[in-house]
Amino acid sequence: MTARGVGLLAAAVGLLGVGFWFGYPDLAVLGAAAVSALVVAVGHAVWRPRLGVERAADPDRVARGEPAAVTLTIRNTSRLRAATLIATDRCGPATVDVPVLRLRPGRDTTTGYPVPTHRRGLVPIGPLRITRGDPFGLISLDRVHGGTTTVRVHPRIHPLAAVPAGLTRSLDGQADRVPHGTITFDALREYVPGDELRRVHWRSSAKVGELMVREQLDTAEPSLVVLLDDRSAGHRGDSFEDACEAAASVLAATVREGLPVSLHLVCGEASGPFLDTLTEVQPAAGDLGATLRRLRGQRLGDTLIFLTGPGGRDDLGAVGGMRGAYPVVLAALLGDRDTVAPAPATDRVIVIEAADGAEFAAAWDGVRGW
């Protein structure tokens, strides 16, 4: 009930009371008329129009800053009455006015509006909220129609030209860099029936007096472990958004090259597609030490990429301790690097400092040893 409706109800009660108590029939008639207006208003507002609502987001997954739009179709499925509506649609934290003035039976109207993609995350769309009122403005009733959809705003991906090289142990115990894996000689053994003759090593066979064949080894491809620091204490300003862009760029480049890669978070579990995980993750409280101990025990790859913000500068020593389990360790400090001291130089960790994701990509391609 609107303020006007509340006022009319109070006036109706007063007029009826005074009219009947003191015997003024004119006042009683006015009170009865006010009550009748309220009853008519309630009946008009309570009528629920039959509406069909269809909503489509194109695209429903988009990189931060790229355009996305929603197309909304409203159809009056009633057979007799036209619907005079005031409609709004939810779009993220805001509402969008939908121009629906009078919709005849069996007709539909289509409208569209852009989706805000300036921030990474999930943008919920809908449901449609219909406001019904009476001609006197006494009653206002809100109802929701249709379902909801979600637009996923992924972090931006900056192209990376370089990818790490694989590391494998040779027979003399040295760590050799092998780009993208290869087949290499491992050892000689005696011939057994079924071995291919093209693998016979004739020079060794002549010396030994028996057929000797070459054993070949498929060296390991480079395997990356991306650890995103999602601790609130590790970031300032938009540094977490920049770290998500750096993670998305590394993951995209690695997947493009067909190399094994895994994504890990300090404060939670990374489940589902990489970009969806990076879209939904938010800074929280977590224990970096426990995460590093878990990754050290699992030894999931040969290259560890640690992405953090200015608040993670003091953790470079702990990250450098991962060199025993991961031959290559790279730490990237994202965010405003002009207000803090430079990261300490160390031979255990390759350190990249970048103000944003684009600068990270340039610094990544400039790292020697990939």
Phi, psi and chi 1 to 4 in degrees:
 res  aa     phi    psi   chi1   chi2   chi3   chi4
   1 MET       -  131.2 -174.3  174.9  -68.5      -
   2 THR   -77.6  173.0   63.7      -      -      -
   3 ALA   -61.6  -37.0      -      -      -      -
   4 ARG   -64.5  -41.0 -178.9 -177.2  -61.1  178.4
   5 GLY   -64.7  -40.8      -      -      -      -
   6 VAL   -62.7  -42.1  173.1      -      -      -
   7 GLY   -64.1  -40.5      -      -      -      -
   8 LEU   -67.3  -37.4 -175.9   61.8      -      -
   9 LEU   -63.6  -43.5  177.8   60.6      -      -
  10 ALA   -63.4  -40.7      -      -      -      -
  11 ALA   -65.2  -39.0      -      -      -      -
  12 ALA   -62.8  -43.3      -      -      -      -
  13 VAL   -63.1  -42.2  172.8      -      -      -
  14 GLY   -66.0  -44.8      -      -      -      -
  15 LEU   -64.1  -43.4  -70.3  171.1      -      -
  16 LEU   -64.8  -41.9  -71.8  172.6      -      -
  17 GLY   -63.2  -47.9      -      -      -      -
  18 VAL   -66.4  -41.6  172.4      -      -      -
  19 GLY   -63.0  -44.8      -      -      -      -
  20 PHE   -78.1  -34.9  -76.6  105.8      -      -
  21 TRP   -71.2  -42.3 -174.9  -95.8      -      -
  22 PHE  -102.2    0.7  -66.6  101.7      -      -
  23 GLY    76.5   41.3      -      -      -      -
  24 TYR  -108.6   96.7  -70.1  101.0      -      -
  25 PRO   -64.8  -30.8   21.7  -31.9      -      -
  26 ASP   -63.9  -41.4  -67.2  -18.7      -      -
  27 LEU   -66.7  -36.2  -65.3 -178.4      -      -
  28 ALA   -65.7  -37.3      -      -      -      -
  29 VAL   -65.2  -42.1  170.4      -      -      -
  30 LEU   -62.9  -40.8  -71.0  176.6      -      -
  31 GLY   -63.1  -41.8      -      -      -      -
  32 ALA   -64.6  -37.5      -      -      -      -
  33 ALA   -64.2  -39.0      -      -      -      -
  34 ALA   -64.9  -40.9      -      -      -      -
  35 VAL   -64.5  -40.7  171.3      -      -      -
  36 SER   -61.7  -40.1  -60.5      -      -      -
  37 ALA   -63.0  -38.9      -      -      -      -
  38 LEU   -67.3  -39.8  -74.3  170.4      -      -
  39 VAL   -64.6  -43.5  171.5      -      -      -
  40 VAL   -62.7  -40.3  172.2      -      -      -
  41 ALA   -63.1  -42.4      -      -      -      -
  42 VAL   -64.0  -44.4  170.4      -      -      -
  43 GLY   -62.1  -37.3      -      -      -      -
  44 HIS   -69.5  -40.2 -172.7  -83.9      -      -
  45 ALA   -76.5  -32.3      -      -      -      -
  46 VAL   -71.6  -25.5  167.8      -      -      -
  47 TRP   -57.3  126.0  173.9   72.2      -      -
  48 ARG  -102.3  114.2 -175.4 -175.7 -177.4   97.7
  49 PRO   -68.4  145.7   25.5  -33.0      -      -
  50 ARG   -90.4  109.9  -63.2  173.0   58.8 -173.6
  51 LEU  -123.3  142.4  -60.1  176.8      -      -
  52 GLY  -108.8  125.2      -      -      -      -
  53 VAL  -119.0  125.0  178.8      -      -      -
  54 GLU  -123.7  134.7  -64.5 -178.7    0.3      -
  55 ARG  -132.5  134.2 -176.6 -176.4  -67.5  102.6
  56 ALA  -135.9  129.7      -      -      -      -
  57 ALA  -102.8  131.0      -      -      -      -
  58 ASP  -135.8  110.2 -175.7   26.9      -      -
  59 PRO   -83.7  166.7   31.3  -34.2      -      -
  60 ASP   -93.3   -5.1   60.0   -5.8      -      -
  61 ARG  -132.1  125.3  -77.3  174.4  167.3   80.1
  62 VAL  -147.6  147.9   63.2      -      -      -
  63 ALA   -76.6  153.7      -      -      -      -
  64 ARG   -56.6  128.7  178.2 -176.3  173.7 -171.4
  65 GLY    91.8  -14.1      -      -      -      -
  66 GLU   -83.3  153.9  -66.3 -176.3   -6.5      -
  67 PRO   -74.7  146.0   25.8  -33.2      -      -
  68 ALA  -148.3  149.9      -      -      -      -
  69 ALA  -142.0  156.3      -      -      -      -
  70 VAL  -116.1  132.9  170.2      -      -      -
  71 THR  -108.8  122.9  -58.7      -      -      -
  72 LEU  -117.8  125.2 -178.8   65.8      -      -
  73 THR  -117.1  125.0  -58.2      -      -      -
  74 ILE  -117.5  128.3  -54.1  173.0      -      -
  75 ARG  -125.2  132.3 -178.4  177.0 -178.7   84.2
  76 ASN   -86.8  106.9 -175.5    2.1      -      -
  77 THR   -90.3    3.0   58.6      -      -      -
  78 SER   -70.7  153.3  -59.5      -      -      -
  79 ARG   -97.4  -21.1  -65.4 -176.1  178.6 -178.5
  80 LEU  -118.0  -45.7  -60.5  177.2      -      -
  81 ARG  -100.1  139.7  -63.1 -171.9   59.9  176.9
  82 ALA   -79.6  153.0      -      -      -      -
  83 ALA  -111.3  119.5      -      -      -      -
  84 THR  -101.1  113.7  -57.9      -      -      -
  85 LEU  -129.3  153.4  -50.5  170.6      -      -
  86 ILE  -120.4  117.1  -60.3  174.7      -      -
  87 ALA  -123.8  146.1      -      -      -      -
  88 THR  -137.2  146.0   57.9      -      -      -
  89 ASP  -119.5  138.3 -158.0   24.5      -      -
  90 ARG   -78.7  133.2  178.1 -169.5  177.3 -165.1
  91 CYS  -137.1   93.3 -177.3      -      -      -
  92 GLY    67.2 -134.5      -      -      -      -
  93 PRO   -81.1   -6.6   28.6  -33.8      -      -
  94 ALA  -109.3  173.0      -      -      -      -
  95 THR  -121.5  149.0   57.2      -      -      -
  96 VAL  -118.9  128.2  178.1      -      -      -
  97 ASP   -73.0  132.0  -66.5  -27.9      -      -
  98 VAL  -108.9  118.5  179.2      -      -      -
  99 PRO   -75.7   90.0   27.6  -32.9      -      -
 100 VAL  -125.0  101.9 -178.3      -      -      -
 101 LEU   -93.5  -56.4  -62.7  178.6      -      -
 102 ARG  -145.9  116.8 -175.6  174.2  177.7   83.6
 103 LEU  -113.3  113.7 -163.4   57.3      -      -
 104 ARG   -73.0  158.7  -64.9 -179.4  178.7  179.9
 105 PRO   -58.4  135.5  -24.2   33.6      -      -
 106 GLY    77.2   -1.9      -      -      -      -
 107 ARG   -97.6  160.8  -60.8  -67.2 -177.7   87.1
 108 ASP  -135.5  163.8   58.6   37.7      -      -
 109 THR  -136.8  145.0 -178.7      -      -      -
 110 THR  -125.1  134.9  -59.6      -      -      -
 111 THR  -140.0  161.9 -174.3      -      -      -
 112 GLY  -142.1  157.7      -      -      -      -
 113 TYR  -155.5  154.2   55.3   85.3      -      -
 114 PRO   -77.6  155.0   27.9  -34.5      -      -
 115 VAL  -101.9  131.0  177.5      -      -      -
 116 PRO   -68.7  121.4   23.6  -31.9      -      -
 117 THR  -121.7   23.5   61.2      -      -      -
 118 HIS   -79.2  -10.3   59.1  -78.8      -      -
 119 ARG  -126.8  141.6  -63.1  -67.8  -66.1  179.5
 120 ARG   -69.1  144.2  174.2 -167.2   57.8   86.5
 121 GLY   140.8 -168.7      -      -      -      -
 122 LEU   -95.9  130.5  -56.6  177.6      -      -
 123 VAL  -112.1  103.4 -177.9      -      -      -
 124 PRO   -75.2  135.9   25.0  -30.7      -      -
 125 ILE  -118.8  126.9  -50.4  -64.8      -      -
 126 GLY    92.4  176.0      -      -      -      -
 127 PRO   -81.4  170.7   31.0  -35.2      -      -
 128 LEU   -77.3  129.7 -175.3   71.5      -      -
 129 ARG  -107.7  120.0 -177.7  173.2  -65.0  -85.7
 130 ILE  -104.4  129.6  -59.0  -66.0      -      -
 131 THR  -107.1  122.1  -57.9      -      -      -
 132 ARG  -110.8  133.6  -75.9  -82.3  -61.4  170.1
 133 GLY  -136.5  171.3      -      -      -      -
 134 ASP   -99.5  164.6   64.8  -76.5      -      -
 135 PRO   -62.5  -23.3  -23.7   33.6      -      -
 136 PHE   -88.2   -8.4  -54.9  110.9      -      -
 137 GLY    72.3   31.5      -      -      -      -
 138 LEU   -93.6  -33.1  -55.4  177.8      -      -
 139 ILE  -127.2  137.6  -59.5  -66.6      -      -
 140 SER  -133.1  125.8  178.6      -      -      -
 141 LEU  -129.2  126.2 -174.0   61.5      -      -
 142 ASP  -102.7  136.9  -71.0  -13.4      -      -
 143 ARG  -137.3  156.8  -67.3 -170.0  178.6   97.4
 144 VAL  -107.8  145.3  -66.0      -      -      -
 145 HIS  -134.2  146.3  -66.5  -98.6      -      -
 146 GLY    78.0  172.1      -      -      -      -
 147 GLY   -93.7 -159.6      -      -      -      -
 148 THR  -129.1  162.2   61.1      -      -      -
 149 THR  -141.7  167.0 -172.0      -      -      -
 150 THR  -131.7  133.6  -58.9      -      -      -
 151 VAL  -103.9  125.6  174.7      -      -      -
 152 ARG   -96.0  120.0  -64.1  177.4  179.3  -90.2
 153 VAL  -100.0  103.1 -178.2      -      -      -
 154 HIS   -77.3  157.3  -66.2  160.3      -      -
 155 PRO   -65.7  151.9   21.0  -30.7      -      -
 156 ARG   -65.1  146.1  -78.8 -168.9  -66.7 -105.7
 157 ILE  -109.7  123.3  -64.5  177.0      -      -
 158 HIS  -102.1  126.0  -57.0  -82.2      -      -
 159 PRO   -59.8  133.6  -20.5   32.3      -      -
 160 LEU  -114.2  128.3  -56.8 -179.3      -      -
 161 ALA   -85.9  -29.0      -      -      -      -
 162 ALA  -102.6  147.1      -      -      -      -
 163 VAL  -133.5  152.5  -68.0      -      -      -
 164 PRO   -63.5  157.2  -21.1   32.2      -      -
 165 ALA   -94.8  153.0      -      -      -      -
 166 GLY   -74.0  155.5      -      -      -      -
 167 LEU  -121.8  130.2  -67.4  174.6      -      -
 168 THR  -139.1  151.6 -174.6      -      -      -
 169 ARG   -86.2  123.1  -67.4  -74.2  178.0 -179.0
 170 SER   -83.9  177.4   63.3      -      -      -
 171 LEU   -67.0  -23.5  -63.5  179.6      -      -
 172 ASP   -92.0    8.2   58.9    1.8      -      -
 173 GLY    89.6   -0.9      -      -      -      -
 174 GLN   -82.3  153.2  -60.1  -64.4  -37.5      -
 175 ALA   -91.9  116.4      -      -      -      -
 176 ASP  -104.6  141.9  -63.6  -26.9      -      -
 177 ARG   -88.1  126.9  -67.1 -174.0  178.6  -87.8
 178 VAL  -126.9  107.6 -176.2      -      -      -
 179 PRO   -68.5  119.4   24.8  -32.1      -      -
 180 HIS    62.4   18.1  -55.9  -71.9      -      -
 181 GLY    75.6  152.8      -      -      -      -
 182 THR  -163.7  174.5 -175.4      -      -      -
 183 ILE  -101.0  125.6  -59.5  -63.2      -      -
 184 THR  -134.5  161.5 -174.0      -      -      -
 185 PHE   -70.1  137.4  169.5   76.2      -      -
 186 ASP  -118.8  -50.5 -178.6   43.3      -      -
 187 ALA  -164.0  170.6      -      -      -      -
 188 LEU  -109.3  145.6  -69.9  173.2      -      -
 189 ARG  -145.4  168.0   62.4  171.0  175.8   80.6
 190 GLU   -71.3  150.0  -66.6 -177.4    2.8      -
 191 TYR   -69.9  137.2  174.1   86.0      -      -
 192 VAL  -126.1  149.3  -64.9      -      -      -
 193 PRO   -55.0  132.4  -24.9   33.4      -      -
 194 GLY   109.4  -18.2      -      -      -      -
 195 ASP   -69.1  146.7  -74.6  -24.6      -      -
 196 GLU   -74.2  137.0  -61.3  179.5    5.6      -
 197 LEU   -66.9  -25.8  -68.2  178.6      -      -
 198 ARG   -69.9  -12.6   60.6 -172.8  179.6   88.2
 199 ARG   -94.0    1.6  -68.0  173.2   53.3 -170.5
 200 VAL   -71.8  131.1  173.7      -      -      -
 201 HIS   -95.3   97.5 -165.2  -90.6      -      -
 202 TRP   -67.1  -34.6  -62.3  106.7      -      -
 203 ARG   -66.3  -44.7 -179.0  175.9  -60.4  178.1
 204 SER   -68.4  -34.3  -60.9      -      -      -
 205 SER   -63.9  -39.1  -60.5      -      -      -
 206 ALA   -65.6  -36.7      -      -      -      -
 207 LYS   -72.5  -40.7  -68.2 -178.9  179.2  179.4
 208 VAL   -81.8  -31.5  176.0      -      -      -
 209 GLY    92.8    2.7      -      -      -      -
 210 GLU  -132.3  156.0  -63.3 -178.7    1.3      -
 211 LEU   -68.7  128.7  -72.5  178.6      -      -
 212 MET  -120.2  136.2  -56.0  -65.3  -68.0      -
 213 VAL  -116.6  154.4  -62.7      -      -      -
 214 ARG   -84.0  129.9  -68.8 -174.9  -66.9  -96.1
 215 GLU   -92.1  128.3  -83.0  -75.6   -8.2      -
 216 GLN  -111.5  149.1  -66.5  177.9  -32.5      -
 217 LEU  -119.4  132.0  175.5   66.4      -      -
 218 ASP   -88.0  101.4 -173.8    2.9      -      -
 219 THR   -66.4  152.1   58.2      -      -      -
 220 ALA   -70.0  141.4      -      -      -      -
 221 GLU   -74.5  159.2  -71.7 -176.8  -37.4      -
 222 PRO   -62.5  137.0   20.6  -31.2      -      -
 223 SER  -126.2  120.3 -179.3      -      -      -
 224 LEU  -101.5  143.5  -87.6   68.9      -      -
 225 VAL  -121.4  112.8  178.0      -      -      -
 226 VAL   -98.9  118.6  177.9      -      -      -
 227 LEU  -111.5  110.8  176.1   59.2      -      -
 228 LEU   -93.7  122.6  175.2   62.5      -      -
 229 ASP   -79.5  102.0 -174.8    3.8      -      -
 230 ASP  -103.0   26.2   57.0  -19.5      -      -
 231 ARG   -79.2  139.8  -61.3  173.2  -60.1  160.3
 232 SER   -62.2  -35.9  -58.5      -      -      -
 233 ALA   -69.7  -16.5      -      -      -      -
 234 GLY   -86.4   -4.6      -      -      -      -
 235 HIS  -134.1  156.5  -62.3  -84.4      -      -
 236 ARG  -138.9  140.1  -58.7 -169.7 -173.4  101.8
 237 GLY    62.9 -129.1      -      -      -      -
 238 ASP   -97.5   19.0  -73.3  -23.1      -      -
 239 SER   -64.4  -30.4   66.4      -      -      -
 240 PHE   -67.5  -38.3 -176.1   66.7      -      -
 241 GLU   -62.1  -40.4  -58.0  -59.5  -40.0      -
 242 ASP   -65.8  -38.2  -60.9  -36.1      -      -
 243 ALA   -65.5  -37.4      -      -      -      -
 244 CYS   -65.2  -38.8  -72.0      -      -      -
 245 GLU   -64.8  -39.6  -69.8 -173.3    7.4      -
 246 ALA   -64.1  -42.7      -      -      -      -
 247 ALA   -63.3  -43.4      -      -      -      -
 248 ALA   -62.8  -37.7      -      -      -      -
 249 SER   -66.4  -43.9  -57.7      -      -      -
 250 VAL   -65.4  -44.1  173.0      -      -      -
 251 LEU   -64.0  -42.1  -68.3  167.5      -      -
 252 ALA   -64.4  -41.9      -      -      -      -
 253 ALA   -65.8  -38.5      -      -      -      -
 254 THR   -69.7  -43.0  -51.6      -      -      -
 255 VAL   -64.5  -37.8  171.8      -      -      -
 256 ARG   -59.8  -36.8  179.7 -163.5   66.3 -147.8
 257 GLU   -83.9   -1.9  -63.2  -64.4  -31.1      -
 258 GLY    72.4   28.9      -      -      -      -
 259 LEU  -100.5  148.2  -56.9  178.2      -      -
 260 PRO   -68.9  137.5   22.2  -31.1      -      -
 261 VAL  -152.0  149.1   61.5      -      -      -
 262 SER  -135.7  149.0   58.7      -      -      -
 263 LEU  -113.1  134.7  172.8   64.0      -      -
 264 HIS  -134.0  149.0  -59.3  -93.1      -      -
 265 LEU  -117.1  151.8  -54.2  175.1      -      -
 266 VAL   -75.0  -40.0  173.9      -      -      -
 267 CYS   -99.1   -8.0  -56.2      -      -      -
 268 GLY  -157.5 -171.0      -      -      -      -
 269 GLU  -102.6  136.7  -64.9  -67.1  -27.8      -
 270 ALA   -92.5  106.6      -      -      -      -
 271 SER  -125.2  148.9   59.0      -      -      -
 272 GLY    87.7 -175.7      -      -      -      -
 273 PRO   -57.8  148.1  -23.3   33.0      -      -
 274 PHE   -57.1  -50.1  -67.2  144.8      -      -
 275 LEU   -65.6  -35.3  -72.3 -179.6      -      -
 276 ASP   -66.2  -39.0  -74.4   -6.9      -      -
 277 THR   -63.4  -44.6  -62.1      -      -      -
 278 LEU   -68.0  -23.1  -66.4  176.7      -      -
 279 THR   -74.3  -38.3  -61.7      -      -      -
 280 GLU   -90.8  -21.1  -59.6  174.9   18.9      -
 281 VAL   -67.6  142.0   63.8      -      -      -
 282 GLN  -133.8  149.8  -64.2  -64.0  -27.0      -
 283 PRO   -58.6  141.8  -22.4   32.8      -      -
 284 ALA  -150.0 -171.5      -      -      -      -
 285 ALA   -95.5  136.6      -      -      -      -
 286 GLY  -158.3  171.5      -      -      -      -
 287 ASP  -114.0  104.4 -174.0   -4.4      -      -
 288 LEU   -65.8  -38.1  177.0   61.4      -      -
 289 GLY   -60.0  -43.1      -      -      -      -
 290 ALA   -65.0  -38.5      -      -      -      -
 291 THR   -65.7  -41.8  -57.1      -      -      -
 292 LEU   -65.1  -38.6  -67.1  178.3      -      -
 293 ARG   -64.2  -39.8  -71.8 -167.8  -66.0  -88.0
 294 ARG   -64.6  -45.1  173.9  173.3   58.3   83.4
 295 LEU   -67.9  -32.6  -67.1  179.2      -      -
 296 ARG   -66.2  -39.3 -177.9 -176.0  -64.3  111.5
 297 GLY   -72.1  -33.0      -      -      -      -
 298 GLN   -80.4  -30.5  -67.6  176.2  -17.4      -
 299 ARG    49.0   65.8  -63.6  176.1  179.1  -97.0
 300 LEU   -82.3   -9.1  -60.0  174.3      -      -
 301 GLY  -170.1 -166.8      -      -      -      -
 302 ASP  -112.8   -6.6   52.1   40.6      -      -
 303 THR  -134.4  121.8  -57.3      -      -      -
 304 LEU  -107.7  124.9  175.5   64.9      -      -
 305 ILE  -112.4  115.1  -49.3  -63.8      -      -
 306 PHE  -107.9  120.8  177.9   61.7      -      -
 307 LEU  -115.6  119.6  -55.3  171.4      -      -
 308 THR  -143.7 -175.3 -174.6      -      -      -
 309 GLY  -114.2 -166.4      -      -      -      -
 310 PRO   -58.8  -31.1  -24.4   34.3      -      -
 311 GLY   -71.4  -13.2      -      -      -      -
 312 GLY   -93.1    8.2      -      -      -      -
 313 ARG   -61.8  -37.6 -172.8  176.5  -58.6  -91.1
 314 ASP   -74.8   -7.3  -63.2  -25.6      -      -
 315 ASP   -95.6    3.4  -60.2  -47.0      -      -
 316 LEU   -64.4  -31.7  -66.5 -178.2      -      -
 317 GLY   -64.3  -43.7      -      -      -      -
 318 ALA   -65.9  -38.0      -      -      -      -
 319 VAL   -67.0  -37.3  175.0      -      -      -
 320 GLY   -62.7  -24.6      -      -      -      -
 321 GLY   -69.2   -6.5      -      -      -      -
 322 MET   -81.5   -3.0  -59.6  -68.8  -73.1      -
 323 ARG   -61.4  -25.0  -84.9  -70.0  -58.8  -87.7
 324 GLY   -66.7  -33.2      -      -      -      -
 325 ALA   -97.4  -25.4      -      -      -      -
 326 TYR  -127.4  111.8  -63.2   85.4      -      -
 327 PRO   -57.7  -31.6  -24.8   34.3      -      -
 328 VAL  -119.7  126.2  177.8      -      -      -
 329 VAL  -127.6  124.3  178.0      -      -      -
 330 LEU  -122.9  133.7 -178.4  143.7      -      -
 331 ALA  -120.7  131.3      -      -      -      -
 332 ALA  -115.9  126.4      -      -      -      -
 333 LEU  -102.8  111.2  -59.1  174.5      -      -
 334 LEU  -101.3  147.0  -78.3  -60.4      -      -
 335 GLY   124.1 -167.8      -      -      -      -
 336 ASP   -72.5  105.5 -173.5    3.9      -      -
 337 ARG   -96.1    4.7   54.5 -168.9  175.7   91.3
 338 ASP   -86.8  -15.0  -64.8  -29.7      -      -
 339 THR  -101.5    0.6   58.9      -      -      -
 340 VAL  -130.1  163.3  -66.6      -      -      -
 341 ALA   -71.5  151.4      -      -      -      -
 342 PRO   -61.7  153.0  -19.7   31.1      -      -
 343 ALA   -66.9  142.2      -      -      -      -
 344 PRO   -66.0  141.1   24.1  -32.9      -      -
 345 ALA   -72.5  140.4      -      -      -      -
 346 THR  -150.4  147.6  173.4      -      -      -
 347 ASP   -92.0    0.3   57.1   -8.1      -      -
 348 ARG   -95.8  -20.7  -60.8 -179.1   63.6   83.1
 349 VAL  -134.0  133.0 -177.3      -      -      -
 350 ILE   -82.5  119.9  -57.6  172.3      -      -
 351 VAL  -108.9  128.1  179.3      -      -      -
 352 ILE  -116.5  127.9  -69.5  178.2      -      -
 353 GLU  -113.9  127.8  -65.9 -168.0   68.9      -
 354 ALA  -146.0  145.3      -      -      -      -
 355 ALA   -76.8  -28.8      -      -      -      -
 356 ASP  -155.1 -175.2   53.0   26.8      -      -
 357 GLY   -65.9  -37.4      -      -      -      -
 358 ALA   -65.4  -41.8      -      -      -      -
 359 GLU   -68.2  -33.1 -170.6  172.4  -41.8      -
 360 PHE   -61.9  -44.1  165.9   81.8      -      -
 361 ALA   -60.5  -42.1      -      -      -      -
 362 ALA   -65.5  -40.9      -      -      -      -
 363 ALA   -69.7  -36.0      -      -      -      -
 364 TRP   -61.0  -46.7  169.6  -79.5      -      -
 365 ASP   -67.4  -18.5  -72.8  -22.1      -      -
 366 GLY   -91.1   -0.8      -      -      -      -
 367 VAL   -71.1  130.7  171.8      -      -      -
 368 ARG   -83.3  141.2  -66.6 -175.9  177.3 -178.6
 369 GLY   105.8   -3.2      -      -      -      -
 370 TRP   -67.6      -  -84.2  162.1      -      -
